[in-house]
Amino acid sequence: MPNTKHDQTAKFPDMAGGLVLMLALAALAVNLLSANLWMQGHGHYSAIRTGLAVAPGPVMFAVAAAVAEVLHQKFKIKVSHIAAAGLMVSAVGSFLLIALVLSHLRLAS
């Protein structure tokens, strides 16, 4: 008979990974929406210009996924390490976007 305590702890990394993924995707959605709204509202971009400005983002996700696959299969790097590095790059990008918006707001006032 399997140990129920062990079975419960074995499921925790899967739940934690799912939670991290959910939070990362929520942050991405907020970033994308706020960038679009900021460009159109404060940057006075048209809808087409805004769409063209954010279009490289989804393309980079596809490129990053292909690079992650090669890193995992060829170099045997753990998926969790690749995901952590990707989330760090995303966090740096988010902070740079916030700094850009704040500097633009200071210049406008």
C-alpha positions in Angstrom: 0.0 0.0 0.0 1.5 3.3 -1.0 2.3 6.0 1.6 -0.3 8.7 1.3 2.0 11.4 2.6 4.5 10.6 0.0 1.9 10.7 -2.7 0.7 14.1 -1.6 4.2 15.6 -1.6 5.0 14.2 -5.0 2.1 16.2 -6.5 3.4 19.5 -4.9 6.0 20.3 -7.6 3.4 19.9 -10.3 1.1 22.3 -8.5 3.9 24.8 -7.8 4.9 24.7 -11.5 1.4 25.3 -12.6 1.0 28.2 -10.2 4.2 29.8 -11.5 3.1 29.3 -15.1 -0.3 30.8 -14.3 1.2 33.9 -12.6 3.8 34.4 -15.4 1.1 34.3 -18.1 -1.1 36.7 -16.1 1.9 39.1 -15.8 2.4 38.8 -19.5 -1.2 39.6 -20.3 -1.1 42.6 -18.0 2.1 43.8 -19.6 0.8 43.4 -23.1 -2.5 45.1 -22.3 -1.0 48.0 -20.4 1.6 48.5 -23.1 -1.1 48.7 -25.8 -3.2 51.1 -23.7 -0.2 53.3 -22.9 0.9 53.5 -26.5 -2.5 54.5 -27.7 -3.5 56.7 -24.8 -0.2 58.5 -23.9 1.9 57.9 -27.0 -0.9 58.8 -29.4 -0.2 55.8 -31.6 -2.8 54.6 -33.9 -4.2 51.1 -33.5 -2.2 49.8 -36.5 1.0 51.4 -35.3 0.5 49.9 -31.8 -0.2 46.5 -33.3 3.0 46.7 -35.4 5.0 47.8 -32.3 3.9 44.8 -30.2 4.0 42.3 -33.1 7.6 41.2 -32.4 6.6 39.9 -29.0 4.7 36.7 -30.0 7.4 36.0 -32.7 10.1 36.1 -29.9 8.0 33.6 -27.9 8.2 31.2 -30.8 12.0 31.8 -31.1 12.5 31.4 -27.4 10.5 28.1 -27.4 12.7 26.7 -30.2 15.9 27.8 -28.3 14.6 26.3 -25.1 14.0 23.0 -26.9 17.5 22.9 -28.2 19.0 23.8 -24.8 17.0 21.0 -23.2 17.5 18.3 -25.8 21.1 19.0 -26.9 22.7 20.3 -23.7 20.4 18.5 -21.2 19.6 21.7 -19.3 16.7 21.2 -16.9 13.4 22.7 -18.1 13.0 24.4 -14.7 16.3 26.2 -15.2 15.4 27.3 -18.7 12.0 28.6 -17.4 13.6 30.4 -14.5 16.0 32.1 -16.9 13.2 33.1 -19.2 11.1 34.5 -16.3 14.2 36.5 -15.2 14.6 38.0 -18.6 10.8 38.8 -18.6 11.1 40.5 -15.2 14.0 42.6 -16.4 12.0 43.6 -19.5 9.0 44.5 -17.3 11.2 46.7 -15.0 12.7 48.4 -18.1 9.2 49.1 -19.4 8.1 50.6 -16.1 11.2 52.8 -16.0 10.5 54.0 -19.5 6.9 54.8 -18.6 7.9 56.6 -15.4 10.6 58.6 -17.2 8.1 59.6 -19.9 5.6 60.7 -17.2 8.2 62.8 -15.5 9.2 64.5 -18.7 5.6 65.2 -19.6 4.9 67.0 -16.3 
